[in-house]
Amino acid sequence: MSEENKEVELSVYEQNWAIHQFCGIPYHEVKKIEDEEERRFLLNMAVIMKQGQDKRAEEARQKEEKLTEQFKGIMPNLSDGQTS
């Protein structure tokens, strides 16, 4: 099974926090959700939002890494003790 498809058992508190954080619902409102189908839907949406956030962070990291490589030859190497 791939890492992305791994099911993780979360406590009710962890579920509430995930829904709060990634769906933007106030925590005190999330605690009131008793409908299991609605809770499962919101938790799945939280997972999708988290995956999107992780993907954007990885893309930003790769872009920064690419730009760093592109400018390595252009920027003077200041680590050799030279200063402007």
LOPA-914899 format. One record per residue (C-alpha): residue number from 1; residue in three letters; x negated, y negated, z negated. Coordinates in Angstrom, 1 decimal. Layout:
N
MARZA   num   residuo       xx       yy       zz
MARZA   NUM       ALA        X        Y        Z
...
! end
This chain:
84
MARZA   num   residuo       xx       yy       zz
MARZA     1       MET      0.0      0.0      0.0
MARZA     2       SER     -1.4     -3.4      0.9
MARZA     3       GLU     -2.0     -5.9     -1.8
MARZA     4       GLU      0.7     -8.2     -0.5
MARZA     5       ASN      3.4     -5.6     -0.8
MARZA     6       LYS      2.5     -4.5     -4.3
MARZA     7       GLU      5.4     -4.7     -6.7
MARZA     8       VAL      4.5     -6.3    -10.1
MARZA     9       GLU      6.7     -5.9    -13.1
MARZA    10       LEU      7.3     -9.3    -14.7
MARZA    11       SER      8.9    -10.0    -18.0
MARZA    12       VAL     12.1    -12.1    -18.0
MARZA    13       TYR     10.0    -15.1    -19.2
MARZA    14       GLU      7.5    -14.6    -16.3
MARZA    15       GLN     10.4    -14.4    -13.9
MARZA    16       ASN     12.0    -17.5    -15.3
MARZA    17       TRP      8.7    -19.4    -15.0
MARZA    18       ALA      8.1    -18.2    -11.4
MARZA    19       ILE     11.6    -19.3    -10.4
MARZA    20       HIS     11.1    -22.6    -12.2
MARZA    21       GLN      7.7    -23.3    -10.7
MARZA    22       PHE      8.3    -22.2     -7.1
MARZA    23       CYS     12.0    -23.0     -6.6
MARZA    24       GLY     12.0    -26.3     -8.5
MARZA    25       ILE     14.8    -25.3    -10.8
MARZA    26       PRO     14.5    -26.7    -14.4
MARZA    27       TYR     13.4    -23.9    -16.8
MARZA    28       HIS     16.4    -24.4    -19.1
MARZA    29       GLU     18.7    -23.8    -16.1
MARZA    30       VAL     16.8    -20.8    -14.9
MARZA    31       LYS     17.3    -19.2    -18.3
MARZA    32       LYS     21.1    -19.4    -17.9
MARZA    33       ILE     21.1    -17.3    -14.7
MARZA    34       GLU     22.8    -14.0    -15.6
MARZA    35       ASP     23.8    -12.8    -12.1
MARZA    36       GLU     21.2    -10.1    -11.2
MARZA    37       GLU     21.7    -10.6     -7.5
MARZA    38       GLU     21.1    -14.3     -7.7
MARZA    39       ARG     18.1    -13.8    -10.0
MARZA    40       ARG     16.6    -11.3     -7.6
MARZA    41       PHE     17.2    -13.7     -4.7
MARZA    42       LEU     15.6    -16.6     -6.5
MARZA    43       LEU     12.6    -14.4     -7.6
MARZA    44       ASN     12.1    -13.3     -3.9
MARZA    45       MET     12.2    -17.0     -2.9
MARZA    46       ALA      9.6    -17.8     -5.5
MARZA    47       VAL      7.4    -15.1     -4.1
MARZA    48       ILE      7.8    -16.5     -0.6
MARZA    49       MET      7.0    -20.0     -1.8
MARZA    50       LYS      3.9    -18.7     -3.7
MARZA    51       GLN      2.7    -16.9     -0.6
MARZA    52       GLY      3.2    -20.0      1.5
MARZA    53       GLN      1.2    -22.0     -1.1
MARZA    54       ASP     -1.6    -19.5     -1.1
MARZA    55       LYS     -1.7    -19.4      2.7
MARZA    56       ARG     -1.9    -23.2      2.9
MARZA    57       ALA     -4.7    -23.2      0.2
MARZA    58       GLU     -6.6    -20.6      2.1
MARZA    59       GLU     -6.2    -22.6      5.4
MARZA    60       ALA     -7.4    -25.7      3.7
MARZA    61       ARG    -10.4    -23.8      2.3
MARZA    62       GLN    -11.3    -22.5      5.7
MARZA    63       LYS    -10.9    -25.9      7.3
MARZA    64       GLU    -13.2    -27.4      4.7
MARZA    65       GLU    -15.7    -24.7      5.2
MARZA    66       LYS    -15.6    -25.2      9.0
MARZA    67       LEU    -16.1    -28.9      8.7
MARZA    68       THR    -19.0    -28.4      6.2
MARZA    69       GLU    -20.7    -26.1      8.8
MARZA    70       GLN    -20.1    -28.7     11.6
MARZA    71       PHE    -21.6    -31.5      9.6
MARZA    72       LYS    -24.6    -29.6      8.2
MARZA    73       GLY    -26.8    -30.6     11.1
MARZA    74       ILE    -25.6    -34.2     11.2
MARZA    75       MET    -25.8    -35.1      7.5
MARZA    76       PRO    -29.3    -35.6      6.0
MARZA    77       ASN    -30.3    -32.9      3.4
MARZA    78       LEU    -30.3    -34.9      0.2
MARZA    79       SER    -31.3    -31.8     -1.9
MARZA    80       ASP    -35.0    -32.2     -0.9
MARZA    81       GLY    -35.3    -35.3     -3.1
MARZA    82       GLN    -34.9    -38.0     -0.4
MARZA    83       THR    -32.7    -40.9     -1.2
MARZA    84       SER    -31.4    -43.7      0.9
! end
